[in-house]
């Protein structure tokens, strides 16, 4: 990570450093999403190659469980992203007020 320290008008050096750290957090989150998508694609490709579709056809509840687990993961991850984004805006508003 690269941190740039910029002294503000009043000598406060937190501005750019905090932004660099926030950017780093967003990069980690984005890479986690990409990793999750890659893993899911690998899972489905493996299922196709290994003939797991036959297993899913024999046990439809298993296919449904995999879909529900994927949806739950996306909801959880999206909720975390929204929470972190709103928390960051709140912290920025508090810093601006001070």
PyMOL commands that set and color helices and strands:
alter all, ss='L'
color gray80, all
select helices_A, chain A and resi 15-50+52-58+60-97
alter helices_A, ss='H'
color red, helices_A
deselect
rebuild
show_as cartoon
